[in-house]
Amino acid sequence: MAWRKQESHGEETKAVKAALITAGFDVLKVGHGKGTAWGWLHITLAKPLELGCEEHGSYGNYNQSNCSGCRTFTESMRDLDRKAVQLAQEVTGRHGEYDGNINVNFRGPQG
């Protein structure tokens, strides 16, 4: 494929997952979209518990802009997102709109 280094979705998935794990990410799932989103690469990472805001719960509250703990949490999650996307781009060669059609989500222990 001209828009990525790997020949198939399966090869791309394995390469990205291995790179993320090697880099120390807690990877829950790496896969691809279905239907009209078939070209998107979807990465699901576990939310690191150590980044949470003590005042507003384990994972902070994105709406508490006046809380330094929640702001730190939000900035940390954005930084993890950027690093995961950058690594996936390096491994796959994806580029362009929407970070090369790479989507990163975070999931807590409850799902």
FENFENNOR-V326132 format. One record per helix or strand. SS is the DSSP state (~ for helix, > for strand). FROM is the first residue (numbers start at 1). TO is the last residue. If there is no record, write none. Layout:
# FENFENNOR-V326132
ss: [SS & SS]
from: [FROM & FROM]
to: [TO & TO]
This chain:
# FENFENNOR-V326132
ss: [~ & > & ~ & > & ~ & > & > & ~ & ~ & >]
from: [9 & 27 & 35 & 41 & 49 & 53 & 57 & 68 & 97 & 102]
to: [22 & 32 & 37 & 46 & 51 & 53 & 57 & 92 & 101 & 107]
